[in-house]
Amino acid sequence: MTEAIERPSFVNDAHLDFLDGLKDSGITNMLGSRSYLMEEFEELGEDEAKKVLSYWMETFGDSSR
């Protein structure tokens, strides 16, 4: 059994859905998607975008995220 990863309070479903769509589009390698996040969600600074991406990567494929 794996331990649940805590979702940062500022991460919302729109962030995760955007990253899912970005991955499906094949526009960029997901390691380079932080700038796309920051462009789409102007409220995210570099550190927050990094944390959103990290959370997305750690929970990818987990339906309960």
PDBQT receptor file of N, H, CA, C and O in Angstrom, charges set to zero:
ATOM      1  N   MET A   1       0.847  -1.181   0.000  1.00  0.00    +0.000 N 
ATOM      2  CA  MET A   1       0.000   0.000   0.000  1.00  0.00    +0.000 C 
ATOM      3  C   MET A   1       0.890   1.240   0.000  1.00  0.00    +0.000 C 
ATOM      4  O   MET A   1       1.816   1.350   0.804  1.00  0.00    +0.000 OA
ATOM      5  N   THR A   2       0.602   2.172  -0.908  1.00  0.00    +0.000 N 
ATOM      6  H   THR A   2      -0.150   2.083  -1.561  1.00  0.00    +0.000 HD
ATOM      7  CA  THR A   2       1.391   3.387  -0.974  1.00  0.00    +0.000 C 
ATOM      8  C   THR A   2       0.727   4.491  -0.169  1.00  0.00    +0.000 C 
ATOM      9  O   THR A   2      -0.495   4.541  -0.031  1.00  0.00    +0.000 OA
ATOM     10  N   GLU A   3       1.553   5.361   0.349  1.00  0.00    +0.000 N 
ATOM     11  H   GLU A   3       2.546   5.321   0.237  1.00  0.00    +0.000 HD
ATOM     12  CA  GLU A   3       1.056   6.472   1.146  1.00  0.00    +0.000 C 
ATOM     13  C   GLU A   3       0.490   7.547   0.224  1.00  0.00    +0.000 C 
ATOM     14  O   GLU A   3       1.078   7.867  -0.809  1.00  0.00    +0.000 OA
ATOM     15  N   ALA A   4      -0.659   8.100   0.609  1.00  0.00    +0.000 N 
ATOM     16  H   ALA A   4      -1.137   7.840   1.448  1.00  0.00    +0.000 HD
ATOM     17  CA  ALA A   4      -1.284   9.156  -0.188  1.00  0.00    +0.000 C 
ATOM     18  C   ALA A   4      -0.416  10.407  -0.161  1.00  0.00    +0.000 C 
ATOM     19  O   ALA A   4       0.150  10.769   0.871  1.00  0.00    +0.000 OA
ATOM     20  N   ILE A   5      -0.325  11.051  -1.302  1.00  0.00    +0.000 N 
ATOM     21  H   ILE A   5      -0.785  10.758  -2.140  1.00  0.00    +0.000 HD
ATOM     22  CA  ILE A   5       0.449  12.282  -1.427  1.00  0.00    +0.000 C 
ATOM     23  C   ILE A   5      -0.495  13.443  -1.146  1.00  0.00    +0.000 C 
ATOM     24  O   ILE A   5      -1.569  13.541  -1.739  1.00  0.00    +0.000 OA
ATOM     25  N   GLU A   6      -0.087  14.314  -0.243  1.00  0.00    +0.000 N 
ATOM     26  H   GLU A   6       0.786  14.234   0.239  1.00  0.00    +0.000 HD
ATOM     27  CA  GLU A   6      -0.938  15.442   0.123  1.00  0.00    +0.000 C 
ATOM     28  C   GLU A   6      -0.943  16.488  -0.982  1.00  0.00    +0.000 C 
ATOM     29  O   GLU A   6       0.103  16.899  -1.484  1.00  0.00    +0.000 OA
ATOM     30  N   ARG A   7      -2.138  16.901  -1.342  1.00  0.00    +0.000 N 
ATOM     31  H   ARG A   7      -2.988  16.567  -0.935  1.00  0.00    +0.000 HD
ATOM     32  CA  ARG A   7      -2.317  17.896  -2.399  1.00  0.00    +0.000 C 
ATOM     33  C   ARG A   7      -2.122  19.302  -1.810  1.00  0.00    +0.000 C 
ATOM     34  O   ARG A   7      -2.812  19.680  -0.863  1.00  0.00    +0.000 OA
ATOM     35  N   PRO A   8      -1.183  20.071  -2.371  1.00  0.00    +0.000 N 
ATOM     36  CA  PRO A   8      -1.001  21.446  -1.892  1.00  0.00    +0.000 C 
ATOM     37  C   PRO A   8      -2.310  22.227  -2.010  1.00  0.00    +0.000 C 
ATOM     38  O   PRO A   8      -3.080  22.021  -2.948  1.00  0.00    +0.000 OA
ATOM     39  N   SER A   9      -2.552  23.110  -1.067  1.00  0.00    +0.000 N 
ATOM     40  H   SER A   9      -1.926  23.277  -0.305  1.00  0.00    +0.000 HD
ATOM     41  CA  SER A   9      -3.840  23.820  -0.999  1.00  0.00    +0.000 C 
ATOM     42  C   SER A   9      -4.135  24.660  -2.235  1.00  0.00    +0.000 C 
ATOM     43  O   SER A   9      -5.304  24.871  -2.558  1.00  0.00    +0.000 OA
ATOM     44  N   PHE A  10      -3.125  25.140  -2.928  1.00  0.00    +0.000 N 
ATOM     45  H   PHE A  10      -2.175  24.968  -2.666  1.00  0.00    +0.000 HD
ATOM     46  CA  PHE A  10      -3.347  26.001  -4.088  1.00  0.00    +0.000 C 
ATOM     47  C   PHE A  10      -3.503  25.229  -5.398  1.00  0.00    +0.000 C 
ATOM     48  O   PHE A  10      -3.821  25.826  -6.427  1.00  0.00    +0.000 OA
ATOM     49  N   VAL A  11      -3.288  23.930  -5.376  1.00  0.00    +0.000 N 
ATOM     50  H   VAL A  11      -3.030  23.446  -4.540  1.00  0.00    +0.000 HD
ATOM     51  CA  VAL A  11      -3.443  23.108  -6.583  1.00  0.00    +0.000 C 
ATOM     52  C   VAL A  11      -4.930  22.811  -6.768  1.00  0.00    +0.000 C 
ATOM     53  O   VAL A  11      -5.590  22.310  -5.858  1.00  0.00    +0.000 OA
ATOM     54  N   ASN A  12      -5.447  23.123  -7.949  1.00  0.00    +0.000 N 
ATOM     55  H   ASN A  12      -4.911  23.530  -8.689  1.00  0.00    +0.000 HD
ATOM     56  CA  ASN A  12      -6.858  22.846  -8.198  1.00  0.00    +0.000 C 
ATOM     57  C   ASN A  12      -7.027  21.933  -9.417  1.00  0.00    +0.000 C 
ATOM     58  O   ASN A  12      -6.072  21.652 -10.141  1.00  0.00    +0.000 OA
ATOM     59  N   ASP A  13      -8.258  21.485  -9.619  1.00  0.00    +0.000 N 
ATOM     60  H   ASP A  13      -9.033  21.714  -9.031  1.00  0.00    +0.000 HD
ATOM     61  CA  ASP A  13      -8.532  20.551 -10.713  1.00  0.00    +0.000 C 
ATOM     62  C   ASP A  13      -8.207  21.147 -12.075  1.00  0.00    +0.000 C 
ATOM     63  O   ASP A  13      -7.789  20.430 -12.983  1.00  0.00    +0.000 OA
ATOM     64  N   ALA A  14      -8.397  22.456 -12.222  1.00  0.00    +0.000 N 
ATOM     65  H   ALA A  14      -8.736  23.039 -11.484  1.00  0.00    +0.000 HD
ATOM     66  CA  ALA A  14      -8.096  23.101 -13.509  1.00  0.00    +0.000 C 
ATOM     67  C   ALA A  14      -6.617  22.957 -13.850  1.00  0.00    +0.000 C 
ATOM     68  O   ALA A  14      -6.274  22.741 -15.012  1.00  0.00    +0.000 OA
ATOM     69  N   HIS A  15      -5.741  23.074 -12.861  1.00  0.00    +0.000 N 
ATOM     70  H   HIS A  15      -6.020  23.250 -11.917  1.00  0.00    +0.000 HD
ATOM     71  CA  HIS A  15      -4.302  22.896 -13.087  1.00  0.00    +0.000 C 
ATOM     72  C   HIS A  15      -4.018  21.475 -13.591  1.00  0.00    +0.000 C 
ATOM     73  O   HIS A  15      -3.284  21.280 -14.560  1.00  0.00    +0.000 OA
ATOM     74  N   LEU A  16      -4.609  20.501 -12.920  1.00  0.00    +0.000 N 
ATOM     75  H   LEU A  16      -5.205  20.659 -12.133  1.00  0.00    +0.000 HD
ATOM     76  CA  LEU A  16      -4.348  19.099 -13.259  1.00  0.00    +0.000 C 
ATOM     77  C   LEU A  16      -4.947  18.743 -14.614  1.00  0.00    +0.000 C 
ATOM     78  O   LEU A  16      -4.332  18.024 -15.402  1.00  0.00    +0.000 OA
ATOM     79  N   ASP A  17      -6.149  19.247 -14.883  1.00  0.00    +0.000 N 
ATOM     80  H   ASP A  17      -6.649  19.830 -14.243  1.00  0.00    +0.000 HD
ATOM     81  CA  ASP A  17      -6.781  18.997 -16.187  1.00  0.00    +0.000 C 
ATOM     82  C   ASP A  17      -5.961  19.620 -17.309  1.00  0.00    +0.000 C 
ATOM     83  O   ASP A  17      -5.807  19.024 -18.375  1.00  0.00    +0.000 OA
ATOM     84  N   PHE A  18      -5.435  20.818 -17.072  1.00  0.00    +0.000 N 
ATOM     85  H   PHE A  18      -5.560  21.302 -16.206  1.00  0.00    +0.000 HD
ATOM     86  CA  PHE A  18      -4.600  21.477 -18.072  1.00  0.00    +0.000 C 
ATOM     87  C   PHE A  18      -3.373  20.627 -18.381  1.00  0.00    +0.000 C 
ATOM     88  O   PHE A  18      -3.020  20.446 -19.547  1.00  0.00    +0.000 OA
ATOM     89  N   LEU A  19      -2.729  20.112 -17.353  1.00  0.00    +0.000 N 
ATOM     90  H   LEU A  19      -3.016  20.259 -16.407  1.00  0.00    +0.000 HD
ATOM     91  CA  LEU A  19      -1.535  19.289 -17.564  1.00  0.00    +0.000 C 
ATOM     92  C   LEU A  19      -1.877  17.979 -18.267  1.00  0.00    +0.000 C 
ATOM     93  O   LEU A  19      -1.108  17.506 -19.103  1.00  0.00    +0.000 OA
ATOM     94  N   ASP A  20      -3.025  17.391 -17.933  1.00  0.00    +0.000 N 
ATOM     95  H   ASP A  20      -3.649  17.775 -17.253  1.00  0.00    +0.000 HD
ATOM     96  CA  ASP A  20      -3.461  16.179 -18.644  1.00  0.00    +0.000 C 
ATOM     97  C   ASP A  20      -3.608  16.474 -20.137  1.00  0.00    +0.000 C 
ATOM     98  O   ASP A  20      -3.145  15.705 -20.980  1.00  0.00    +0.000 OA
ATOM     99  N   GLY A  21      -4.258  17.599 -20.455  1.00  0.00    +0.000 N 
ATOM    100  H   GLY A  21      -4.634  18.223 -19.770  1.00  0.00    +0.000 HD
ATOM    101  CA  GLY A  21      -4.456  17.981 -21.853  1.00  0.00    +0.000 C 
ATOM    102  C   GLY A  21      -3.147  18.292 -22.559  1.00  0.00    +0.000 C 
ATOM    103  O   GLY A  21      -2.956  17.945 -23.725  1.00  0.00    +0.000 OA
ATOM    104  N   LEU A  22      -2.251  18.950 -21.839  1.00  0.00    +0.000 N 
ATOM    105  H   LEU A  22      -2.406  19.231 -20.892  1.00  0.00    +0.000 HD
ATOM    106  CA  LEU A  22      -0.949  19.279 -22.409  1.00  0.00    +0.000 C 
ATOM    107  C   LEU A  22      -0.177  18.005 -22.744  1.00  0.00    +0.000 C 
ATOM    108  O   LEU A  22       0.444  17.906 -23.803  1.00  0.00    +0.000 OA
ATOM    109  N   LYS A  23      -0.221  17.043 -21.843  1.00  0.00    +0.000 N 
ATOM    110  H   LYS A  23      -0.726  17.124 -20.984  1.00  0.00    +0.000 HD
ATOM    111  CA  LYS A  23       0.453  15.767 -22.095  1.00  0.00    +0.000 C 
ATOM    112  C   LYS A  23      -0.144  15.090 -23.324  1.00  0.00    +0.000 C 
ATOM    113  O   LYS A  23       0.582  14.612 -24.195  1.00  0.00    +0.000 OA
ATOM    114  N   ASP A  24      -1.477  15.056 -23.386  1.00  0.00    +0.000 N 
ATOM    115  H   ASP A  24      -2.067  15.445 -22.678  1.00  0.00    +0.000 HD
ATOM    116  CA  ASP A  24      -2.149  14.408 -24.511  1.00  0.00    +0.000 C 
ATOM    117  C   ASP A  24      -1.837  15.100 -25.833  1.00  0.00    +0.000 C 
ATOM    118  O   ASP A  24      -1.804  14.452 -26.879  1.00  0.00    +0.000 OA
ATOM    119  N   SER A  25      -1.608  16.413 -25.793  1.00  0.00    +0.000 N 
ATOM    120  H   SER A  25      -1.634  16.939 -24.943  1.00  0.00    +0.000 HD
ATOM    121  CA  SER A  25      -1.344  17.165 -27.021  1.00  0.00    +0.000 C 
ATOM    122  C   SER A  25       0.029  16.863 -27.604  1.00  0.00    +0.000 C 
ATOM    123  O   SER A  25       0.231  16.974 -28.813  1.00  0.00    +0.000 OA
ATOM    124  N   GLY A  26       0.974  16.483 -26.747  1.00  0.00    +0.000 N 
ATOM    125  H   GLY A  26       0.810  16.393 -25.765  1.00  0.00    +0.000 HD
ATOM    126  CA  GLY A  26       2.327  16.209 -27.200  1.00  0.00    +0.000 C 
ATOM    127  C   GLY A  26       3.122  17.460 -27.555  1.00  0.00    +0.000 C 
ATOM    128  O   GLY A  26       4.191  17.360 -28.157  1.00  0.00    +0.000 OA
ATOM    129  N   ILE A  27       2.617  18.631 -27.192  1.00  0.00    +0.000 N 
ATOM    130  H   ILE A  27       1.748  18.712 -26.703  1.00  0.00    +0.000 HD
ATOM    131  CA  ILE A  27       3.282  19.895 -27.520  1.00  0.00    +0.000 C 
ATOM    132  C   ILE A  27       4.668  20.004 -26.886  1.00  0.00    +0.000 C 
ATOM    133  O   ILE A  27       5.597  20.543 -27.489  1.00  0.00    +0.000 OA
ATOM    134  N   THR A  28       4.795  19.494 -25.681  1.00  0.00    +0.000 N 
ATOM    135  H   THR A  28       4.041  19.057 -25.192  1.00  0.00    +0.000 HD
ATOM    136  CA  THR A  28       6.059  19.628 -24.960  1.00  0.00    +0.000 C 
ATOM    137  C   THR A  28       6.320  18.403 -24.105  1.00  0.00    +0.000 C 
ATOM    138  O   THR A  28       5.398  17.671 -23.747  1.00  0.00    +0.000 OA
ATOM    139  N   ASN A  29       7.566  18.192 -23.786  1.00  0.00    +0.000 N 
ATOM    140  H   ASN A  29       8.316  18.787 -24.076  1.00  0.00    +0.000 HD
ATOM    141  CA  ASN A  29       7.948  17.214 -22.789  1.00  0.00    +0.000 C 
ATOM    142  C   ASN A  29       7.423  17.741 -21.462  1.00  0.00    +0.000 C 
ATOM    143  O   ASN A  29       7.569  18.930 -21.181  1.00  0.00    +0.000 OA
ATOM    144  N   MET A  30       6.831  16.915 -20.661  1.00  0.00    +0.000 N 
ATOM    145  H   MET A  30       6.712  15.948 -20.890  1.00  0.00    +0.000 HD
ATOM    146  CA  MET A  30       6.201  17.396 -19.432  1.00  0.00    +0.000 C 
ATOM    147  C   MET A  30       7.201  18.012 -18.454  1.00  0.00    +0.000 C 
ATOM    148  O   MET A  30       6.811  18.809 -17.601  1.00  0.00    +0.000 OA
ATOM    149  N   LEU A  31       8.458  17.664 -18.561  1.00  0.00    +0.000 N 
ATOM    150  H   LEU A  31       8.775  17.017 -19.254  1.00  0.00    +0.000 HD
ATOM    151  CA  LEU A  31       9.462  18.307 -17.708  1.00  0.00    +0.000 C 
ATOM    152  C   LEU A  31       9.599  19.787 -18.047  1.00  0.00    +0.000 C 
ATOM    153  O   LEU A  31      10.069  20.570 -17.222  1.00  0.00    +0.000 OA
ATOM    154  N   GLY A  32       9.195  20.174 -19.247  1.00  0.00    +0.000 N 
ATOM    155  H   GLY A  32       8.813  19.537 -19.917  1.00  0.00    +0.000 HD
ATOM    156  CA  GLY A  32       9.264  21.564 -19.671  1.00  0.00    +0.000 C 
ATOM    157  C   GLY A  32       7.927  22.283 -19.612  1.00  0.00    +0.000 C 
ATOM    158  O   GLY A  32       7.776  23.353 -20.202  1.00  0.00    +0.000 OA
ATOM    159  N   SER A  33       6.968  21.720 -18.920  1.00  0.00    +0.000 N 
ATOM    160  H   SER A  33       7.091  20.851 -18.440  1.00  0.00    +0.000 HD
ATOM    161  CA  SER A  33       5.617  22.281 -18.946  1.00  0.00    +0.000 C 
ATOM    162  C   SER A  33       5.366  23.382 -17.909  1.00  0.00    +0.000 C 
ATOM    163  O   SER A  33       4.285  23.972 -17.884  1.00  0.00    +0.000 OA
ATOM    164  N   ARG A  34       6.338  23.656 -17.071  1.00  0.00    +0.000 N 
ATOM    165  H   ARG A  34       7.216  23.177 -17.091  1.00  0.00    +0.000 HD
ATOM    166  CA  ARG A  34       6.138  24.689 -16.039  1.00  0.00    +0.000 C 
ATOM    167  C   ARG A  34       5.817  26.038 -16.668  1.00  0.00    +0.000 C 
ATOM    168  O   ARG A  34       4.943  26.749 -16.171  1.00  0.00    +0.000 OA
ATOM    169  N   SER A  35       6.493  26.408 -17.737  1.00  0.00    +0.000 N 
ATOM    170  H   SER A  35       7.203  25.831 -18.141  1.00  0.00    +0.000 HD
ATOM    171  CA  SER A  35       6.236  27.703 -18.377  1.00  0.00    +0.000 C 
ATOM    172  C   SER A  35       4.831  27.750 -18.976  1.00  0.00    +0.000 C 
ATOM    173  O   SER A  35       4.199  28.806 -18.980  1.00  0.00    +0.000 OA
ATOM    174  N   TYR A  36       4.334  26.616 -19.484  1.00  0.00    +0.000 N 
ATOM    175  H   TYR A  36       4.847  25.758 -19.481  1.00  0.00    +0.000 HD
ATOM    176  CA  TYR A  36       2.974  26.567 -20.010  1.00  0.00    +0.000 C 
ATOM    177  C   TYR A  36       1.960  26.786 -18.883  1.00  0.00    +0.000 C 
ATOM    178  O   TYR A  36       0.958  27.478 -19.062  1.00  0.00    +0.000 OA
ATOM    179  N   LEU A  37       2.233  26.196 -17.738  1.00  0.00    +0.000 N 
ATOM    180  H   LEU A  37       3.047  25.633 -17.592  1.00  0.00    +0.000 HD
ATOM    181  CA  LEU A  37       1.365  26.401 -16.566  1.00  0.00    +0.000 C 
ATOM    182  C   LEU A  37       1.323  27.875 -16.167  1.00  0.00    +0.000 C 
ATOM    183  O   LEU A  37       0.255  28.431 -15.913  1.00  0.00    +0.000 OA
ATOM    184  N   MET A  38       2.484  28.489 -16.118  1.00  0.00    +0.000 N 
ATOM    185  H   MET A  38       3.352  28.037 -16.324  1.00  0.00    +0.000 HD
ATOM    186  CA  MET A  38       2.577  29.886 -15.695  1.00  0.00    +0.000 C 
ATOM    187  C   MET A  38       1.897  30.812 -16.703  1.00  0.00    +0.000 C 
ATOM    188  O   MET A  38       1.344  31.842 -16.320  1.00  0.00    +0.000 OA
ATOM    189  N   GLU A  39       1.934  30.459 -17.967  1.00  0.00    +0.000 N 
ATOM    190  H   GLU A  39       2.383  29.622 -18.279  1.00  0.00    +0.000 HD
ATOM    191  CA  GLU A  39       1.272  31.271 -18.987  1.00  0.00    +0.000 C 
ATOM    192  C   GLU A  39      -0.242  31.131 -18.895  1.00  0.00    +0.000 C 
ATOM    193  O   GLU A  39      -0.972  32.113 -19.028  1.00  0.00    +0.000 OA
ATOM    194  N   GLU A  40      -0.705  29.917 -18.669  1.00  0.00    +0.000 N 
ATOM    195  H   GLU A  40      -0.112  29.120 -18.562  1.00  0.00    +0.000 HD
ATOM    196  CA  GLU A  40      -2.143  29.647 -18.596  1.00  0.00    +0.000 C 
ATOM    197  C   GLU A  40      -2.758  30.161 -17.292  1.00  0.00    +0.000 C 
ATOM    198  O   GLU A  40      -3.883  30.660 -17.280  1.00  0.00    +0.000 OA
ATOM    199  N   PHE A  41      -2.007  30.032 -16.202  1.00  0.00    +0.000 N 
ATOM    200  H   PHE A  41      -1.093  29.626 -16.212  1.00  0.00    +0.000 HD
ATOM    201  CA  PHE A  41      -2.505  30.425 -14.878  1.00  0.00    +0.000 C 
ATOM    202  C   PHE A  41      -1.577  31.500 -14.327  1.00  0.00    +0.000 C 
ATOM    203  O   PHE A  41      -0.585  31.202 -13.662  1.00  0.00    +0.000 OA
ATOM    204  N   GLU A  42      -1.910  32.739 -14.611  1.00  0.00    +0.000 N 
ATOM    205  H   GLU A  42      -2.716  32.981 -15.151  1.00  0.00    +0.000 HD
ATOM    206  CA  GLU A  42      -1.036  33.863 -14.273  1.00  0.00    +0.000 C 
ATOM    207  C   GLU A  42      -0.811  34.020 -12.777  1.00  0.00    +0.000 C 
ATOM    208  O   GLU A  42       0.145  34.675 -12.361  1.00  0.00    +0.000 OA
ATOM    209  N   GLU A  43      -1.676  33.430 -11.967  1.00  0.00    +0.000 N 
ATOM    210  H   GLU A  43      -2.453  32.898 -12.304  1.00  0.00    +0.000 HD
ATOM    211  CA  GLU A  43      -1.512  33.527 -10.518  1.00  0.00    +0.000 C 
ATOM    212  C   GLU A  43      -0.381  32.641  -9.987  1.00  0.00    +0.000 C 
ATOM    213  O   GLU A  43       0.022  32.777  -8.832  1.00  0.00    +0.000 OA
ATOM    214  N   LEU A  44       0.126  31.742 -10.818  1.00  0.00    +0.000 N 
ATOM    215  H   LEU A  44      -0.201  31.631 -11.756  1.00  0.00    +0.000 HD
ATOM    216  CA  LEU A  44       1.190  30.828 -10.395  1.00  0.00    +0.000 C 
ATOM    217  C   LEU A  44       2.561  31.444 -10.669  1.00  0.00    +0.000 C 
ATOM    218  O   LEU A  44       2.871  31.834 -11.794  1.00  0.00    +0.000 OA
ATOM    219  N   GLY A  45       3.365  31.520  -9.625  1.00  0.00    +0.000 N 
ATOM    220  H   GLY A  45       3.113  31.203  -8.711  1.00  0.00    +0.000 HD
ATOM    221  CA  GLY A  45       4.761  31.896  -9.794  1.00  0.00    +0.000 C 
ATOM    222  C   GLY A  45       5.570  30.651 -10.110  1.00  0.00    +0.000 C 
ATOM    223  O   GLY A  45       5.016  29.555 -10.196  1.00  0.00    +0.000 OA
ATOM    224  N   GLU A  46       6.869  30.808 -10.284  1.00  0.00    +0.000 N 
ATOM    225  H   GLU A  46       7.319  31.699 -10.215  1.00  0.00    +0.000 HD
ATOM    226  CA  GLU A  46       7.726  29.667 -10.639  1.00  0.00    +0.000 C 
ATOM    227  C   GLU A  46       7.677  28.549  -9.606  1.00  0.00    +0.000 C 
ATOM    228  O   GLU A  46       7.560  27.375  -9.955  1.00  0.00    +0.000 OA
ATOM    229  N   ASP A  47       7.767  28.922  -8.338  1.00  0.00    +0.000 N 
ATOM    230  H   ASP A  47       7.862  29.876  -8.055  1.00  0.00    +0.000 HD
ATOM    231  CA  ASP A  47       7.781  27.913  -7.278  1.00  0.00    +0.000 C 
ATOM    232  C   ASP A  47       6.450  27.168  -7.208  1.00  0.00    +0.000 C 
ATOM    233  O   ASP A  47       6.424  25.946  -7.061  1.00  0.00    +0.000 OA
ATOM    234  N   GLU A  48       5.350  27.904  -7.311  1.00  0.00    +0.000 N 
ATOM    235  H   GLU A  48       5.371  28.897  -7.430  1.00  0.00    +0.000 HD
ATOM    236  CA  GLU A  48       4.039  27.252  -7.268  1.00  0.00    +0.000 C 
ATOM    237  C   GLU A  48       3.827  26.362  -8.481  1.00  0.00    +0.000 C 
ATOM    238  O   GLU A  48       3.320  25.248  -8.349  1.00  0.00    +0.000 OA
ATOM    239  N   ALA A  49       4.205  26.833  -9.652  1.00  0.00    +0.000 N 
ATOM    240  H   ALA A  49       4.617  27.738  -9.760  1.00  0.00    +0.000 HD
ATOM    241  CA  ALA A  49       4.060  26.022 -10.863  1.00  0.00    +0.000 C 
ATOM    242  C   ALA A  49       4.888  24.742 -10.752  1.00  0.00    +0.000 C 
ATOM    243  O   ALA A  49       4.453  23.678 -11.195  1.00  0.00    +0.000 OA
ATOM    244  N   LYS A  50       6.057  24.844 -10.172  1.00  0.00    +0.000 N 
ATOM    245  H   LYS A  50       6.410  25.708  -9.813  1.00  0.00    +0.000 HD
ATOM    246  CA  LYS A  50       6.905  23.664  -9.964  1.00  0.00    +0.000 C 
ATOM    247  C   LYS A  50       6.213  22.663  -9.043  1.00  0.00    +0.000 C 
ATOM    248  O   LYS A  50       6.265  21.454  -9.272  1.00  0.00    +0.000 OA
ATOM    249  N   LYS A  51       5.572  23.174  -8.009  1.00  0.00    +0.000 N 
ATOM    250  H   LYS A  51       5.529  24.156  -7.822  1.00  0.00    +0.000 HD
ATOM    251  CA  LYS A  51       4.872  22.295  -7.061  1.00  0.00    +0.000 C 
ATOM    252  C   LYS A  51       3.633  21.664  -7.694  1.00  0.00    +0.000 C 
ATOM    253  O   LYS A  51       3.328  20.499  -7.438  1.00  0.00    +0.000 OA
ATOM    254  N   VAL A  52       2.912  22.437  -8.528  1.00  0.00    +0.000 N 
ATOM    255  H   VAL A  52       3.160  23.383  -8.737  1.00  0.00    +0.000 HD
ATOM    256  CA  VAL A  52       1.763  21.877  -9.238  1.00  0.00    +0.000 C 
ATOM    257  C   VAL A  52       2.239  20.742 -10.137  1.00  0.00    +0.000 C 
ATOM    258  O   VAL A  52       1.661  19.655 -10.125  1.00  0.00    +0.000 OA
ATOM    259  N   LEU A  53       3.278  20.987 -10.906  1.00  0.00    +0.000 N 
ATOM    260  H   LEU A  53       3.747  21.870 -10.915  1.00  0.00    +0.000 HD
ATOM    261  CA  LEU A  53       3.811  19.976 -11.816  1.00  0.00    +0.000 C 
ATOM    262  C   LEU A  53       4.301  18.747 -11.056  1.00  0.00    +0.000 C 
ATOM    263  O   LEU A  53       4.053  17.617 -11.475  1.00  0.00    +0.000 OA
ATOM    264  N   SER A  54       4.979  18.961  -9.964  1.00  0.00    +0.000 N 
ATOM    265  H   SER A  54       5.180  19.879  -9.623  1.00  0.00    +0.000 HD
ATOM    266  CA  SER A  54       5.471  17.850  -9.153  1.00  0.00    +0.000 C 
ATOM    267  C   SER A  54       4.315  17.006  -8.625  1.00  0.00    +0.000 C 
ATOM    268  O   SER A  54       4.358  15.777  -8.667  1.00  0.00    +0.000 OA
ATOM    269  N   TYR A  55       3.290  17.679  -8.131  1.00  0.00    +0.000 N 
ATOM    270  H   TYR A  55       3.255  18.677  -8.097  1.00  0.00    +0.000 HD
ATOM    271  CA  TYR A  55       2.121  16.949  -7.628  1.00  0.00    +0.000 C 
ATOM    272  C   TYR A  55       1.466  16.163  -8.762  1.00  0.00    +0.000 C 
ATOM    273  O   TYR A  55       1.101  15.000  -8.587  1.00  0.00    +0.000 OA
ATOM    274  N   TRP A  56       1.318  16.802  -9.928  1.00  0.00    +0.000 N 
ATOM    275  H   TRP A  56       1.614  17.746 -10.070  1.00  0.00    +0.000 HD
ATOM    276  CA  TRP A  56       0.715  16.129 -11.074  1.00  0.00    +0.000 C 
ATOM    277  C   TRP A  56       1.514  14.877 -11.445  1.00  0.00    +0.000 C 
ATOM    278  O   TRP A  56       0.942  13.813 -11.681  1.00  0.00    +0.000 OA
ATOM    279  N   MET A  57       2.838  15.015 -11.495  1.00  0.00    +0.000 N 
ATOM    280  H   MET A  57       3.303  15.880 -11.304  1.00  0.00    +0.000 HD
ATOM    281  CA  MET A  57       3.690  13.878 -11.865  1.00  0.00    +0.000 C 
ATOM    282  C   MET A  57       3.582  12.746 -10.839  1.00  0.00    +0.000 C 
ATOM    283  O   MET A  57       3.521  11.570 -11.200  1.00  0.00    +0.000 OA
ATOM    284  N   GLU A  58       3.561  13.117  -9.565  1.00  0.00    +0.000 N 
ATOM    285  H   GLU A  58       3.611  14.072  -9.272  1.00  0.00    +0.000 HD
ATOM    286  CA  GLU A  58       3.512  12.100  -8.513  1.00  0.00    +0.000 C 
ATOM    287  C   GLU A  58       2.167  11.380  -8.456  1.00  0.00    +0.000 C 
ATOM    288  O   GLU A  58       2.095  10.250  -7.973  1.00  0.00    +0.000 OA
ATOM    289  N   THR A  59       1.109  12.014  -8.938  1.00  0.00    +0.000 N 
ATOM    290  H   THR A  59       1.168  12.932  -9.330  1.00  0.00    +0.000 HD
ATOM    291  CA  THR A  59      -0.223  11.438  -8.848  1.00  0.00    +0.000 C 
ATOM    292  C   THR A  59      -0.804  11.052 -10.200  1.00  0.00    +0.000 C 
ATOM    293  O   THR A  59      -1.964  10.647 -10.280  1.00  0.00    +0.000 OA
ATOM    294  N   PHE A  60      -0.011  11.172 -11.269  1.00  0.00    +0.000 N 
ATOM    295  H   PHE A  60       0.931  11.501 -11.204  1.00  0.00    +0.000 HD
ATOM    296  CA  PHE A  60      -0.506  10.852 -12.608  1.00  0.00    +0.000 C 
ATOM    297  C   PHE A  60      -1.067   9.442 -12.638  1.00  0.00    +0.000 C 
ATOM    298  O   PHE A  60      -0.424   8.496 -12.183  1.00  0.00    +0.000 OA
ATOM    299  N   GLY A  61      -2.266   9.312 -13.174  1.00  0.00    +0.000 N 
ATOM    300  H   GLY A  61      -2.787  10.081 -13.543  1.00  0.00    +0.000 HD
ATOM    301  CA  GLY A  61      -2.912   8.009 -13.259  1.00  0.00    +0.000 C 
ATOM    302  C   GLY A  61      -3.682   7.601 -12.013  1.00  0.00    +0.000 C 
ATOM    303  O   GLY A  61      -4.332   6.556 -12.002  1.00  0.00    +0.000 OA
ATOM    304  N   ASP A  62      -3.616   8.408 -10.970  1.00  0.00    +0.000 N 
ATOM    305  H   ASP A  62      -3.088   9.257 -10.979  1.00  0.00    +0.000 HD
ATOM    306  CA  ASP A  62      -4.329   8.130  -9.713  1.00  0.00    +0.000 C 
ATOM    307  C   ASP A  62      -5.682   8.823  -9.794  1.00  0.00    +0.000 C 
ATOM    308  O   ASP A  62      -5.745  10.052  -9.783  1.00  0.00    +0.000 OA
ATOM    309  N   SER A  63      -6.743   8.072  -9.872  1.00  0.00    +0.000 N 
ATOM    310  H   SER A  63      -6.692   7.073  -9.881  1.00  0.00    +0.000 HD
ATOM    311  CA  SER A  63      -8.079   8.649 -10.034  1.00  0.00    +0.000 C 
ATOM    312  C   SER A  63      -8.547   9.407  -8.805  1.00  0.00    +0.000 C 
ATOM    313  O   SER A  63      -9.512  10.167  -8.892  1.00  0.00    +0.000 OA
ATOM    314  N   SER A  64      -7.903   9.228  -7.675  1.00  0.00    +0.000 N 
ATOM    315  H   SER A  64      -7.120   8.610  -7.604  1.00  0.00    +0.000 HD
ATOM    316  CA  SER A  64      -8.341   9.890  -6.442  1.00  0.00    +0.000 C 
ATOM    317  C   SER A  64      -7.586  11.194  -6.157  1.00  0.00    +0.000 C 
ATOM    318  O   SER A  64      -7.757  11.783  -5.090  1.00  0.00    +0.000 OA
ATOM    319  N   ARG A  65      -6.765  11.642  -7.090  1.00  0.00    +0.000 N 
ATOM    320  H   ARG A  65      -6.626  11.163  -7.957  1.00  0.00    +0.000 HD
ATOM    321  CA  ARG A  65      -5.978  12.833  -6.839  1.00  0.00    +0.000 C 
ATOM    322  C   ARG A  65      -6.847  14.036  -6.709  1.00  0.00    +0.000 C 
ATOM    323  O   ARG A  65      -6.345  15.139  -6.493  1.00  0.00    +0.000 OA
TER     324      ARG A  65
